[in-house]
Amino acid sequence: MDMDFKINIDKAAIENKVKQAATDKVMCGVYQVVCPHCHAKINVMPGKCYCPVCRNPVKLTMNINFK
């Protein structure tokens, strides 16, 4: 006896959830950058923070593109 199943999968919803999870992970990460003021290597999170060496503001912007 054969049984047929039909499962409706919302691929767009799954894709959106995966993209959101990836974006959240990127935005919570710590990245090593060079301070544009004193040129020291520093670790910062995305957004505005301050260089621990020269105390000038550093803004890390993440441009996330999914293709």
C-alpha positions, -999 to 999 in steps of 0.1 A, spaced: 0 0 0 14 34 -11 10 65 10 16 99 -5 26 128 17 24 165 8 44 189 30 40 226 25 74 242 32 76 280 33 110 284 16 109 322 19 103 321 56 131 296 61 154 318 40 145 349 60 152 331 93 186 319 81 195 354 69 184 370 102 204 345 122 235 351 100 230 389 104 226 386 141 258 366 144 278 391 123 265 420 143 275 404 176 310 396 165 342 413 175 365 423 146 401 435 145 404 468 127 430 496 124 420 528 142 417 555 116 432 580 140 462 564 157 465 533 134 466 509 163 451 474 158 420 473 180 391 449 185 357 464 180 320 454 176 299 468 148 286 503 156 302 532 173 329 526 200 361 543 211 397 533 205 412 521 237 446 536 227 437 572 215 401 574 228 388 587 195 355 574 182 356 544 157 325 534 138 324 499 122 297 495 97 288 461 84 273 459 48 257 425 46 245 414 12 230 380 5 232 368 -30 
